């Protein structure tokens, strides 16, 4: 099935990728192990197939093209296999982790709605980009400690002519103005997930709390708080700054709880105590504020 999809997409690709795609198909039919580049190409072609997209140009280190994300055209510049961009796009499209959230949004908001969306652990920004494409008047607040991911997000914003985004190259935490070091997550560099660890070294990444984000951006209400911070969700949710006062300013929380690193029961119990009810149970759980 994968080979058929690749062959179906071959005609949309430049010659060098076409050759690599053919090589992948040949190797797939033999016991030889695929290279990292070929595996990356496989994921890209599957994304193009699902998103009815096309690669229009190949740079020295990037693929340029377009595809459909949540019914909207997304122009991309994805870095090559030395980075995690294609893997992140593949995960975003095929694991359907935000489908429940976008279903909730479509029932409660229109395309003209002015949403305030805070993204903790934004990575290369596919979530924020999808929000901005679907809700052009939205205000997105993107928080990400990895400077390479921040640069790529800025590039993708420009590539899609999108502007309504506040960008914080900081790590989400219970308290602001501490320092953390970044360590590669357990899923490896292909997934670009970093685990943060408190540090006294002032050359490391500074932290920011949700309440501090609200203060710095002058918003009164968060319509969606998305959290995917590789285990630091326990520090954010269970911390003393995530209290009743803050909870009254948040309508919806979409959170990936990393069960191998945190106590799910404690996190869900804290949210329940703050009047959040779970409406979707998936890789990304969705909670809504029962009082708003």
C-alpha positions as CSV (number, residue, x, y, z in Angstrom):
1,X,0.0,0.0,0.0
2,X,2.8,2.4,0.9
3,X,4.6,1.7,-2.4
4,X,1.4,2.3,-4.4
5,X,1.0,5.7,-2.7
6,X,4.6,6.6,-3.4
7,X,4.3,5.6,-7.1
8,X,1.1,7.6,-7.3
9,X,2.9,10.7,-6.1
10,X,6.1,10.3,-8.1
11,X,4.9,12.5,-11.0
12,X,4.5,15.4,-8.7
13,X,8.1,15.4,-7.6
14,X,11.3,16.9,-9.0
15,X,13.7,14.5,-10.7
16,X,16.1,14.0,-7.8
17,X,13.3,13.1,-5.4
18,X,11.7,10.9,-8.1
19,X,14.9,8.9,-8.3
20,X,15.1,8.6,-4.5
21,X,11.5,7.5,-4.4
22,X,12.1,4.8,-6.9
23,X,15.1,3.6,-5.0
24,X,12.9,3.4,-1.8
25,X,10.3,1.3,-3.7
26,X,13.1,-1.0,-4.9
27,X,14.6,-1.4,-1.5
28,X,11.2,-1.9,0.1
29,X,10.8,-5.0,-2.0
30,X,14.2,-6.3,-0.8
31,X,15.6,-7.0,2.7
32,X,17.9,-4.0,2.5
33,X,17.4,-1.4,5.2
34,X,16.3,2.1,4.1
35,X,18.5,5.1,4.7
36,X,17.4,8.0,6.9
37,X,16.9,10.1,3.7
38,X,14.7,7.4,2.1
39,X,12.6,7.0,5.3
40,X,12.2,10.8,5.4
41,X,11.1,10.8,1.8
42,X,8.6,8.1,2.4
43,X,6.9,10.2,5.1
44,X,6.9,13.3,2.9
45,X,5.3,11.4,0.0
46,X,2.6,10.0,2.3
47,X,1.9,13.5,3.6
48,X,1.7,14.8,0.0
49,X,-0.7,12.0,-0.8
50,X,-3.0,12.7,2.2
51,X,-2.8,16.5,1.8
52,X,-3.2,16.5,-2.0
53,X,0.1,18.4,-2.1
54,X,3.2,18.8,-4.3
55,X,6.9,19.5,-3.9
56,X,7.6,22.5,-6.2
57,X,11.3,23.0,-5.6
58,X,14.3,21.5,-3.8
59,X,16.8,23.7,-2.1
60,X,20.2,22.7,-0.8
61,X,18.8,21.6,2.5
62,X,15.0,22.0,2.1
63,X,11.9,20.8,0.3
64,X,9.4,23.5,-0.9
65,X,5.8,22.9,-1.7
66,X,2.3,22.9,-0.4
67,X,-0.5,20.6,0.9
68,X,-3.8,20.8,2.8
69,X,-4.0,21.1,6.6
70,X,-7.5,21.1,8.1
71,X,-9.0,22.1,4.7
72,X,-6.6,25.0,4.2
73,X,-3.6,25.3,1.9
74,X,-0.3,25.2,3.8
75,X,2.8,26.3,2.0
76,X,5.9,24.6,3.4
77,X,9.6,24.8,3.4
78,X,10.7,21.7,5.3
79,X,14.3,21.0,6.1
80,X,15.9,17.8,5.1
81,X,16.5,14.6,7.0
82,X,19.1,16.2,9.3
83,X,16.1,17.9,11.0
84,X,12.8,16.6,12.3
85,X,10.5,18.8,10.1
86,X,9.1,16.0,7.9
87,X,8.7,13.6,10.8
88,X,6.7,16.3,12.8
89,X,4.5,17.0,9.8
90,X,3.9,13.2,9.3
91,X,3.0,12.8,13.0
92,X,0.7,15.9,12.8
93,X,-1.2,14.6,9.8
94,X,-1.4,10.8,10.5
95,X,-1.8,10.6,14.2
96,X,-4.7,13.0,14.1
97,X,-3.9,14.2,17.5
98,X,-5.7,17.5,17.1
99,X,-8.8,16.3,15.2
100,X,-10.9,16.4,18.4
101,X,-9.8,19.9,19.3
102,X,-10.5,21.2,15.8
103,X,-13.9,19.5,15.9
104,X,-14.6,21.4,19.2
105,X,-13.5,24.6,17.7
106,X,-15.6,24.2,14.5
107,X,-18.7,23.8,16.7
108,X,-18.0,26.8,18.9
109,X,-16.3,29.3,16.7
110,X,-16.6,30.7,13.1
111,X,-13.8,31.5,10.7
112,X,-14.1,35.1,11.7
113,X,-13.8,34.5,15.4
114,X,-10.9,36.3,17.2
115,X,-9.4,33.5,19.2
116,X,-6.6,33.7,21.8
117,X,-4.5,30.6,21.5
118,X,-1.5,29.8,23.6
119,X,0.8,27.0,22.4
120,X,3.2,25.6,25.0
121,X,5.8,23.5,23.3
122,X,5.2,24.9,19.8
123,X,8.0,23.0,18.1
124,X,8.1,24.2,14.4
125,X,4.6,25.7,14.8
126,X,2.3,23.4,12.9
127,X,-0.5,23.8,15.5
128,X,-0.3,27.6,15.5
129,X,0.0,27.7,11.7
130,X,-3.1,25.5,11.4
131,X,-5.0,27.8,13.8
132,X,-4.0,30.9,11.8
133,X,-4.9,29.4,8.5
134,X,-8.3,28.3,9.7
135,X,-9.0,31.3,11.9
136,X,-7.2,34.3,10.2
137,X,-8.2,36.7,13.0
138,X,-6.8,34.6,15.8
139,X,-4.0,35.7,18.1
140,X,-1.5,32.9,18.6
141,X,1.1,32.9,21.4
142,X,3.9,30.4,20.7
143,X,6.3,29.3,23.4
144,X,9.2,27.0,22.5
145,X,12.6,26.7,24.1
146,X,14.5,25.3,21.1
147,X,15.9,28.2,19.0
148,X,16.2,26.1,15.8
149,X,12.4,25.3,16.0
150,X,11.7,29.0,16.6
151,X,13.6,30.0,13.5
152,X,11.7,27.4,11.5
153,X,8.4,28.6,12.8
154,X,9.2,32.2,11.8
155,X,10.2,31.0,8.3
156,X,6.9,29.1,7.9
157,X,4.9,32.1,9.1
158,X,6.6,34.2,6.5
159,X,6.1,31.5,3.8
160,X,2.4,31.6,4.5
161,X,2.2,35.4,4.9
162,X,0.9,35.0,8.5
163,X,1.5,37.6,11.1
164,X,-0.6,37.3,14.3
165,X,1.8,35.5,16.5
166,X,3.6,36.4,19.6
167,X,6.8,34.4,19.9
168,X,8.6,33.4,23.1
169,X,11.8,31.5,22.9
170,X,11.3,30.3,26.5
171,X,10.4,27.1,28.3
172,X,6.9,26.8,29.9
173,X,7.0,26.2,33.7
174,X,5.3,26.9,36.9
175,X,7.5,29.9,37.7
176,X,9.0,32.5,35.4
177,X,12.6,33.6,35.2
178,X,14.2,30.4,36.3
179,X,16.7,28.6,33.9
180,X,16.5,25.2,32.4
181,X,18.7,23.1,30.2
182,X,17.4,21.2,27.2
183,X,17.9,17.4,26.9
184,X,16.8,15.3,23.9
185,X,13.6,13.5,24.6
186,X,13.2,9.7,24.6
187,X,11.8,9.5,21.1
188,X,15.0,10.8,19.6
189,X,15.9,13.7,17.3
190,X,13.4,12.8,14.7
191,X,10.6,14.0,16.9
192,X,12.4,17.1,18.2
193,X,11.0,16.7,21.7
194,X,13.1,18.2,24.5
195,X,12.9,17.6,28.2
196,X,13.7,20.6,30.4
197,X,15.6,20.4,33.6
198,X,16.1,23.2,36.1
199,X,19.6,24.7,36.0
200,X,21.5,27.5,37.7
201,X,23.4,28.3,34.5
202,X,22.2,31.7,33.3
203,X,23.3,30.8,29.7
204,X,20.5,28.3,29.5
205,X,16.9,28.9,28.5
206,X,14.7,31.0,30.8
207,X,11.2,29.9,31.9
208,X,7.8,31.6,31.7
209,X,4.5,30.7,33.4
210,X,1.0,30.8,31.9
211,X,0.0,33.7,34.2
212,X,3.1,35.7,33.0
213,X,2.2,35.0,29.4
214,X,-1.2,36.5,30.0
215,X,0.4,39.6,31.6
216,X,2.9,40.1,28.8
217,X,0.4,39.7,26.0
218,X,-2.4,41.7,27.6
219,X,-5.1,39.1,26.9
220,X,-8.1,38.6,29.2
221,X,-9.1,35.1,28.1
222,X,-7.3,32.1,26.6
223,X,-9.7,30.3,24.2
224,X,-7.3,27.4,23.8
225,X,-4.3,26.5,25.9
226,X,-2.3,23.7,24.1
227,X,0.3,21.9,26.1
228,X,2.9,19.5,24.7
229,X,6.0,19.9,26.8
230,X,7.5,16.5,27.2
231,X,6.7,15.9,30.9
232,X,6.9,19.5,32.1
233,X,3.1,19.6,32.0
234,X,3.2,18.3,35.6
235,X,5.2,21.3,36.7
236,X,2.9,23.7,34.9
237,X,-0.5,22.2,35.9
238,X,0.4,21.1,39.5
239,X,2.3,24.3,40.3
240,X,1.0,26.9,42.6
241,X,0.6,29.6,39.8
242,X,-2.0,27.4,38.0
243,X,-4.8,28.3,40.4
244,X,-8.5,29.2,40.4
245,X,-7.8,32.8,39.3
246,X,-5.8,31.6,36.3
247,X,-8.3,28.8,35.5
248,X,-11.1,31.3,35.1
249,X,-9.2,32.8,32.2
250,X,-8.9,29.6,30.2
251,X,-11.8,28.1,28.2
252,X,-10.2,25.0,26.8
253,X,-7.0,23.0,27.4
254,X,-5.6,20.5,24.9
255,X,-2.8,18.6,26.6
256,X,-0.6,15.6,25.8
257,X,0.1,13.9,29.0
258,X,3.3,11.9,28.9
259,X,2.4,9.0,31.1
260,X,6.0,7.7,31.2
261,X,7.1,10.9,32.9
262,X,4.2,12.3,34.9
263,X,1.3,11.2,37.1
264,X,-1.8,11.5,34.9
265,X,-4.2,11.1,37.8
266,X,-2.7,14.1,39.6
267,X,-2.9,16.3,36.5
268,X,-6.5,15.3,35.7
269,X,-7.6,15.6,39.3
270,X,-6.1,19.1,39.5
271,X,-7.9,20.1,36.3
272,X,-11.2,18.6,37.6
273,X,-10.8,20.6,40.9
274,X,-10.6,23.8,38.7
275,X,-13.9,22.9,37.0
276,X,-12.4,21.5,33.8
277,X,-14.2,18.5,32.3
278,X,-12.7,16.1,29.8
279,X,-14.6,16.0,26.5
280,X,-12.2,14.1,24.4
281,X,-9.8,11.3,25.4
282,X,-7.0,10.7,22.9
283,X,-3.3,11.2,22.6
284,X,-4.1,14.9,23.1
285,X,-6.9,15.1,25.7
286,X,-9.3,18.1,25.5
287,X,-10.7,19.7,28.6
288,X,-13.2,22.5,28.7
289,X,-14.0,24.9,31.5
290,X,-17.4,24.1,32.9
291,X,-17.9,27.6,34.2
292,X,-17.2,29.5,30.9
